[in-house]
Amino acid sequence: MTINSAIQNLIREGKTHQIQSSIQTGSKYGMKTMDMSIVELYKAGLITYENALTYSIDRDMVKRMIEL
């Protein structure tokens, strides 16, 4: 996670539950979620599909990202 003004504002305003979506949209700043990293590892052949789902936070999103 890169601390930018959007992340700072979310923390300041106590809206930490929105940080996940801010990270997802902050890929141009090099940010990525744990689930995004898991999908990259799966696509690189470094982990199995089962492990990708086991360790993901949002299994449905990971399934969709893998299918792309």
C-alpha positions in Angstrom: 0.0 0.0 0.0 1.2 3.4 -0.9 0.1 6.2 1.4 -1.5 8.8 -0.8 -4.0 11.6 0.0 -6.9 9.2 -0.4 -5.5 6.7 2.0 -4.6 9.4 4.5 -8.1 10.8 4.4 -9.7 7.4 4.9 -7.5 6.8 8.0 -8.1 10.3 9.3 -11.9 10.0 8.9 -11.9 6.5 10.5 -13.1 4.9 7.3 -10.5 2.1 7.3 -13.1 -0.4 5.9 -12.8 1.5 2.6 -9.0 1.1 2.3 -9.3 -2.2 0.5 -11.3 -0.7 -2.4 -8.8 2.3 -2.5 -5.9 -0.1 -2.8 -7.7 -1.9 -5.7 -8.1 1.3 -7.6 -4.6 2.5 -6.8 -2.8 0.1 -9.0 -1.3 3.0 -11.0 0.6 3.8 -7.8 1.9 0.2 -7.5 -0.7 -0.8 -4.9 -2.3 -4.3 -4.9 -4.3 -6.3 -2.5 -3.3 -9.6 -1.0 -5.8 -11.3 -3.3 -4.3 -9.6 -6.4 -0.9 -11.0 -5.3 -2.3 -14.4 -4.8 -3.8 -14.4 -8.4 -0.4 -13.3 -9.7 1.3 -16.3 -7.9 -1.3 -18.7 -9.3 -0.9 -17.4 -12.9 2.8 -17.7 -12.6 2.4 -21.4 -11.6 3.9 -20.9 -8.1 0.8 -21.9 -6.1 -2.1 -24.2 -6.8 -5.7 -23.2 -7.4 -6.7 -24.7 -4.0 -4.0 -22.7 -2.2 -5.1 -19.5 -4.0 -8.6 -20.0 -2.7 -7.6 -21.1 0.8 -5.5 -18.1 1.5 -7.6 -15.5 -0.3 -9.8 -12.9 1.5 -12.5 -12.7 -1.2 -12.7 -16.1 -2.8 -15.3 -15.1 -5.4 -13.2 -12.2 -6.6 -10.1 -14.5 -6.8 -12.1 -17.0 -8.9 -13.2 -14.2 -11.3 -9.7 -12.8 -11.6 -8.2 -16.3 -12.3 -10.8 -16.9 -15.1 -9.8 -13.7 -16.9 
